[in-house]
Amino acid sequence: QLDQIIIHQQVELLEAILGTETSSKYEIKNHLGQRVYFAVEENGCFDRKLCSPIRSFTIRIADNAGREVIRVIRPLRCNSCCFPCFLQEV
C-alpha cells in the first residue's frame, strides 16, 4: 500500500554537461525514500528538440523486479485554441 509517492528525475551526466535533453528517467519512492518503481520516458531526439512541450512519449513504469506495471502513452497533439479537438491526451 502506498499512501504517498515521491518522484525524482535522474539527471544524466551528458545532459548536464552538454545541455542536451535525453530520455527522462525517474525513481518513484515511498514516504520512507525507498524506491518502489522506476520510470523511463521513451521518445525520439526529434520530439525532444522540436516538439518539447507537446511531444509524444511513452512512459514505462516498472517495479523493482523490472516488470512493467503501467504504460502511459501520449501521442503528438496540437496545443492550439484553433484546434480544440486536438488537445493533449494521455
C-alpha atoms as a printed R data frame, in Angstrom:
   type eleno elety resid chain resno       x      y       z
1  ATOM     1    CA   GLN     A     1   0.000  0.000   0.000
2  ATOM     2    CA   LEU     A     2   1.278  3.435  -0.951
3  ATOM     3    CA   ASP     A     3  -0.269  6.484   0.672
4  ATOM     4    CA   GLN     A     4   2.300  8.852  -0.818
5  ATOM     5    CA   ILE     A     5   4.857  8.754  -3.631
6  ATOM     6    CA   ILE     A     6   7.903 10.900  -4.267
7  ATOM     7    CA   ILE     A     7   9.170 11.212  -7.832
8  ATOM     8    CA   HIS     A     8  12.815 12.073  -8.528
9  ATOM     9    CA   GLN     A     9  14.092 12.681 -12.042
10 ATOM    10    CA   GLN     A    10  17.544 11.259 -12.632
11 ATOM    11    CA   VAL     A    11  19.803 13.704 -14.445
12 ATOM    12    CA   GLU     A    12  22.174 12.205 -16.987
13 ATOM    13    CA   LEU     A    13  25.774 13.456 -16.861
14 ATOM    14    CA   LEU     A    14  25.762 14.058 -20.634
15 ATOM    15    CA   GLU     A    15  22.593 16.124 -20.288
16 ATOM    16    CA   ALA     A    16  24.083 18.237 -17.503
17 ATOM    17    CA   ILE     A    17  27.377 18.875 -19.332
18 ATOM    18    CA   LEU     A    18  26.134 19.440 -22.884
19 ATOM    19    CA   GLY     A    19  22.733 20.880 -22.069
20 ATOM    20    CA   THR     A    20  21.046 18.390 -24.386
21 ATOM    21    CA   GLU     A    21  17.876 16.693 -23.299
22 ATOM    22    CA   THR     A    22  17.923 12.898 -23.146
23 ATOM    23    CA   SER     A    23  15.106 10.468 -22.439
24 ATOM    24    CA   SER     A    24  13.959 11.126 -18.902
25 ATOM    25    CA   LYS     A    25  14.302  8.536 -16.149
26 ATOM    26    CA   TYR     A    26  12.555  8.701 -12.796
27 ATOM    27    CA   GLU     A    27  12.706  6.927  -9.465
28 ATOM    28    CA   ILE     A    28   9.359  6.603  -7.716
29 ATOM    29    CA   LYS     A    29   9.823  6.255  -3.968
30 ATOM    30    CA   ASN     A    30   7.595  5.682  -0.964
31 ATOM    31    CA   HIS     A    31   7.415  8.065   2.003
32 ATOM    32    CA   LEU     A    32  10.490  6.356   3.537
33 ATOM    33    CA   GLY     A    33  12.588  7.152   0.448
34 ATOM    34    CA   GLN     A    34  12.693  3.534  -0.739
35 ATOM    35    CA   ARG     A    35  12.431  3.024  -4.497
36 ATOM    36    CA   VAL     A    36   9.257  1.131  -5.358
37 ATOM    37    CA   TYR     A    37   9.063  1.882  -9.095
38 ATOM    38    CA   PHE     A    38  11.296  3.095 -11.888
39 ATOM    39    CA   ALA     A    39  10.009  5.028 -14.907
40 ATOM    40    CA   VAL     A    40  11.592  5.646 -18.301
41 ATOM    41    CA   GLU     A    41  10.296  8.077 -20.904
42 ATOM    42    CA   GLU     A    42  10.739  6.859 -24.458
43 ATOM    43    CA   ASN     A    43  10.726  9.276 -27.378
44 ATOM    44    CA   GLY     A    44  12.973 10.408 -30.173
45 ATOM    45    CA   CYS     A    45  15.564 13.169 -30.237
46 ATOM    46    CA   PHE     A    46  13.438 14.974 -32.844
47 ATOM    47    CA   ASP     A    47  10.465 15.035 -30.476
48 ATOM    48    CA   ARG     A    48  12.553 16.305 -27.548
49 ATOM    49    CA   LYS     A    49  14.216 19.093 -29.554
50 ATOM    50    CA   LEU     A    50  11.436 20.401 -31.782
51 ATOM    51    CA   CYS     A    51   8.205 19.487 -30.025
52 ATOM    52    CA   SER     A    52   9.298 19.618 -26.393
53 ATOM    53    CA   PRO     A    53   6.122 20.742 -24.581
54 ATOM    54    CA   ILE     A    54   3.745 18.899 -26.925
55 ATOM    55    CA   ARG     A    55   5.989 15.942 -27.752
56 ATOM    56    CA   SER     A    56   4.719 12.430 -27.961
57 ATOM    57    CA   PHE     A    57   6.084  9.902 -25.493
58 ATOM    58    CA   THR     A    58   5.642  6.560 -23.840
59 ATOM    59    CA   ILE     A    59   6.481  6.209 -20.163
60 ATOM    60    CA   ARG     A    60   7.032  2.697 -18.903
61 ATOM    61    CA   ILE     A    61   6.779  2.225 -15.151
62 ATOM    62    CA   ALA     A    62   8.351 -0.933 -13.750
63 ATOM    63    CA   ASP     A    63   8.621 -2.422 -10.289
64 ATOM    64    CA   ASN     A    64  11.965 -3.230  -8.662
65 ATOM    65    CA   ALA     A    65  11.971 -6.651 -10.355
66 ATOM    66    CA   GLY     A    66  11.814 -4.943 -13.764
67 ATOM    67    CA   ARG     A    67   8.218 -5.980 -14.512
68 ATOM    68    CA   GLU     A    68   6.225 -3.310 -16.311
69 ATOM    69    CA   VAL     A    69   3.219 -2.320 -14.203
70 ATOM    70    CA   ILE     A    70   1.968  0.780 -16.047
71 ATOM    71    CA   ARG     A    71   2.447  2.176 -19.547
72 ATOM    72    CA   VAL     A    72   1.454  5.790 -20.258
73 ATOM    73    CA   ILE     A    73   1.196  6.827 -23.917
74 ATOM    74    CA   ARG     A    74   0.782 10.385 -25.135
75 ATOM    75    CA   PRO     A    75   0.521 10.931 -28.895
76 ATOM    76    CA   LEU     A    76   1.777 14.103 -30.573
77 ATOM    77    CA   ARG     A    77  -1.112 16.537 -30.455
78 ATOM    78    CA   CYS     A    78  -1.673 20.139 -31.406
79 ATOM    79    CA   ASN     A    79  -1.822 22.568 -28.492
80 ATOM    80    CA   SER     A    80  -3.849 25.326 -30.099
81 ATOM    81    CA   CYS     A    81  -7.136 27.030 -29.308
82 ATOM    82    CA   CYS     A    82  -7.834 26.901 -33.068
83 ATOM    83    CA   PHE     A    83  -7.985 23.087 -32.907
84 ATOM    84    CA   PRO     A    84  -9.731 22.246 -29.606
85 ATOM    85    CA   CYS     A    85 -10.330 18.658 -30.703
86 ATOM    86    CA   PHE     A    86  -6.550 18.109 -30.799
87 ATOM    87    CA   LEU     A    87  -5.742 18.984 -27.179
88 ATOM    88    CA   GLN     A    88  -3.314 16.829 -25.190
89 ATOM    89    CA   GLU     A    89  -4.420 13.428 -24.047
90 ATOM    90    CA   VAL     A    90  -2.699 10.566 -22.215
